[in-house]
Amino acid sequence: MKQDAPLIDLQSDEAEEFRVGPGFIAFLAMLFLPILAGVVIYVGAWAVADDVYAADASTAGASRPAAPAANTGSNGDVAGWKRTLVGVCPLH
């Protein structure tokens, strides 16, 4: 019986060339997705925090803010997504 050649040549001194493939790109995307999501949430909460706090101040009976809050209804309430975004971000 003839002995077959090994499937993997462990004695080879040649290094395999690195290739950027779809799997590597997906791996990098999975690494940076949480960082990107955190930055987007922080910037979004920063952008709408003034509206939410102005609406809270106006409904609590405090003095009216100098400038009316943008995107508020007639009763001073802001959109629910703005409140949720500011509530999710621990820095705001």
N, C-alpha and C positions, 0 to 999 in steps of 0.2 A: 504494500500500500504506500502510495506517495504522500509525503507529508506536505500539507498545504501551507502556503505563506501566511504569516500572521496578518490579521485584519488591520492592526495598528502597529506601525513601525515605531517602537519606543526608542530606538537608537538613532533616529534621524536628528541631525543637527540643524536642519533648515527650520526657520520659524515661519509659521503660516501668516500670511498677510491679513491684517485686520480689515474687515469689511463692515461698512455701515449698512445694515439691512433694516427691514421693517420691524423686526423684533427688537432691535437695539433702539430704534426711534420710539417705539411704544414704551419700552422700559424707561427711557428718559422722560417721556411725557407723564408717566405715572409718578415719577419722582418729583417733578415740578408742579403737578396739578394742585396739590394741597397748598403750596406756597402761593401760586397764582390766585387760588380761591380766597385765601386769607387777605391778600392785597386788595382784591376786588371788593370784598366785604368791608374792609376798613375804609377804603376810599368812598364807597357808596354811603356808609353810615356817616362819615365825616361830611359828605355833601348834603345830607338831609337832616342832620341832627338839629340845626337851627330851626327848621320848620317844626319839628316835633316838639322841641322845648318851648317854642313860642306858642304853639297851640295848647300845650299843657298849662302854660302861664296864663293864657287868656281864659281858659275854662276853669281855672282854679280861683278866679276872681282877683288875680294880681293885676298890677297896672299893665296897661296895654303896651306891647313893644313899640318902639319908635317907628319901625317899618312893618307893614303887614307881612305875615308869612306867606310865601309863595305856595301855590297849589293847595290852599286850604278852602274848605267849604264855607258856607255862610255862618255856620255855628263855630268856626275855628277849629274844626276837626281835620286832621290830615289823613291821607290815604293809609290803609292798614299795612301795606307793604313797607311804608316808611317807618311806622312804629316797630314792625317786626325786625327790620334791618338794624335799627338803632338798638333794639333789645337784644339781638343776637351778638352784636359786637361788644365784647367786654370792655373795650377802651372808651366807649361813648356812654 
